């Protein structure tokens, strides 16, 4: 079911059993050797620090820390080199997504990102690991995967934030490709390009949300029905510091950037352990200049 009705979405989701793995079995990363602030992406990504050079050596050290933290949490890491000319390649989560046995390749809005979707090394490696490639890159539409989708993997449901990075054809294609049972499609407020900066679903049992990011005020109420007592509501300042771009890497471990962690109020920091999550902040401020944060750096392998 694809719906624009938050009430119908909440009713459908709460009736579903949680039978899927709630978090990834491994992480796919792309190193920042090709990273720069993309002029194309900056046309609709206000989080990018335009005109500021990126220190790639520092970015690489921070990226290494992300990989090391994932491994320390027990998550295997599959790493690929960055490619010069693929400015946003360090953010693979909205180009590549998986479900068990299937690699889904996104349909990217900007030409600079479409180059990433063509990477034969990533496609070939995951094919060798048993993933059948489901290629949306030739779609007559836009579908930026888990950039625009917040997926509850345990119940195979999702919220899709409508923005310039997804359209109607893309919603339908992602719903089928990711084998979703229910998808709520709802517009984001002007200026928000990716849902994963506004909403995070954590291990299928909690959520982090900036309520003002949704045009429809019924969406936050629906989320509160799906995860009663387990939604962290962010302030605008916390959202602007990438707090919504956190990710549950295991059922009991959440990663987010030091930028995000430092911006959270004491009550928000206390929310995570109260809901069973140990928090692992990692400094990625050099990488954040490119307009993405911790969640954006990780493509999940299920």
N, C-alpha and C positions, 0 to 999 in steps of 0.2 A: 504493500500500500504506500502510495505517495500522496501526501496530504499537505494542505496549507492551513489546516485547522489545529491549533495547539491542543485544544481539548481532546480532539479525536486521536491525536498522536499520543497524548498521555494515557488515555484509556486503553489504546492498543498496546503500548509498551508495558504498562503495569500488569497486563494479562499474560505476558510472555515469560516462559521460564528462562533462566540464565544458564544456558548449556554450553556456551562457547568459552574458549580460553580468554580471560579478561585482559591479558597483557601479552606482549610479543615473546617469541622464543629466541629471537636474535635481532640485532640492529644493523641496518645498512647505513654507512656514512660515506661521504665524499669529502676529501680533504680540501682546504681552502687555497690551493696553489693557483687556481684561476679566478679567485675572488676579486671583484671590484664593484663599486656602486654603479649599477646598471642604469643608464639613462632611460632605456625603454621601460624597465620595471618601475622607475621613479615616477612615471607619469600617473600611476594610480596607487602607489605605495607611499603613504606619507610618513612611514616609520624609517625610511631610508635617510641617512645623513649625507645629503647631496653636497658635493664639492669638498668633501673631507677624504683625504687619502687613507687607504687601509695599509697598516703595517702587516704585511703577510707573514713575517717571522713571528710576530706576537700572535697573530691569528692562528698560526699553526700550533704554537704552544698551547693556546686555549683549546683548540680542537683536540689536541692530544689529551688534554685533561678530561674532555667530554668522553672520549673513548675509554680512558682509564677508569673513570667513574662508572661507566656502564659495566665494564668488566668486573669492577669491585662489587657491584650489585648482583653479579652472577649472570649478566647478559652477554653472550658472545657477540663479537663485533666483526662484521664483514666490511672492510674498508676499500675504497676505490680512490684513485688519484683524481684531483681536479684537472680540468682541461682549460687551457688558455682560450679566451673567447666565450666561455660558458660562465658568465659573470656570477650567476646565482646558483651554480652547481653545488655549492656547499649546503644548499637547502633542498635535499632530495625528497622530502616527505610529500610534497604536492605533485611530484612527477612520477614517483613509484609507490605503489601500495600493494599489499598482498592479503589474500585469504589463504587458508590451507590449500596448497596445490596450484595456486594461480597468482601470477604477477600481473597487475593491472598498470598499464602505462597511460599517463594522463594526457589530456588535450590542453596544451598550454596557450594562454592568450598571446603572449609576446614572442616574436620570432627568436629572440635570444634564448628563451627557455625551451623552445621546440627542439633546439639542438641537443639539449640534455636527454629528451625523450628518445632520441635516435641512438643512444649509446649502446653499441653492440656488445661491449664488454660486460655491462651490467645485465643486459638481456641474456647473453650467452651463459654467464655464470649461474644466474638463477634458474635458467632452463636446465643446466647440468645438475642442479640440486633438486630437480623434479617439479619446478613451477612451469605450468603452461602459460604462455604469454597471451594476455588479453589486451590487445592494443587499441586504445582509444585515440591515439595521436592523429589519426586521419579523420576523426569525427568532424562533421560540419557543425561545430559547436565548441564550447569551452567547458572543460571539466578538470579542475585543479585538485581533485582527490581530497586528501586529508588536510589540505589548506582550507577548503571550503566546507568540509564535512567534519563534524565531531561524532565519532562512531562509538557506540556502546557495543564492543565486540562480544560481550557475554550474551547479549540478547539479539545481536545482529540488527540493530536499529541505528538511526543517525538523525542528526539535525544538519540541514544544509543552509548556510547563510548566503542568500542571493546577493551578488555584487557583480562588478564587471568581470570577475574571474570565474563565473559559472553562468550557464544559461539553461533553458528548459531542456534542450536536447542533452546537455551534459548531465543534468540531474537524472534523467531517465537512464542514461548509459551507465552512470556510476551505480545507481540502485541495482541494476542487473549485474554488473561486473563484480560488485562486492557482495552479491547474494544477500542483500538486505531485506528484512521483513517489512520494516516501516521506515519511511523517511519523511521528516517534517521539513518543508521548504518554506523559509521565511526571510524577508528582506532585512539586510543590515542597514544601519543608519548611514547616511552619506559620509564618505571618507574612510569607511572600514572596508578593506579589500579582501580580507581572509577571516573566516570564522575562528580559526585557531588562535587568534589574538583576543577573542571575545569569550570563547567557551572552551573548556576542556572537560572531557569525561575521564574520570580516574578509576581505572580497574573495574568499571561497570557498577560501582557502588557509591560514587560521589561525583560532584561536579564543581567546577570553578567558573564563575560567570560574571560578566559585566552587564548588568540588566539593561543599561541605557544603550547598549549596542544594537538592540532589536527595535525595529519600527513598531512591531506588535507587542504591546505590554503583556499580552497573554502568554508569551513564550516563557518568561521567567516564572510565571505562576505554574505553567505546565511542568517545567523542570523541577519545581518544588514538589509537585505531585509524584513525579517519577522517582526522585531521590529525597523523600521527606526527611527534613532535618539534616540533610547532608549536602547542601549547596552553600559554597562560600561565595558571598556576593562582594565583588570587588568595587572599590572606589575608582573614579576616573583616573586619579593619579597612579593607583596601583596597576590599572590596565595599561596605561601609557608606558609603564616601566616593564612591560612584557609579563606581568604576573599571570595573565590568561594563557600564556604560551608554555605552561608547565606540562609534564607528561608523567604518567605512572609507568615506570619501566619494569616493575614487578608488582605483584599484588600488594606489597607493603613498602614500596620505595618510590618516591617522587623526585624527579629532577627538575630544576628550574635555574634560571640565571641568577648570579649574585645581584645584578641590577634589580631583578624582580623581588628577590628575597629581602633586600635592604629597603625596598619601598613598602613592603607589607607592614601593616599596623600590628601591634602585639597580639590582638585578638585573632587576626588572620593567621599569624604564625602558629598560634596555639591550636588552630583548627585542624591542621594536618595530623599531628600525633593523636588528637582526640578521635580521628576517624581511621586510625591504624596505619598512618603513613610516616615513615622516616623520610626526612627531607635532605636532599643532597644538592646544595647550591654549587654552581660552577661558574666561574668568571668567563663570560663570553662577550664582553663589551666591544671588543674589536670586531667580532663577527656580527654583532648587532648593528653595526654601522650599515651593513648591507640590507637591513630592513627585516631581518628575522631573528629569532632567539632560539632557546634551547629546543623546543618542540620541532621547530623548522629544520633543525640539523639532523633529525633522526627519522629515517624511514623504517617502519616496523615490519619485521618478517614473522608471519604467523604460520 
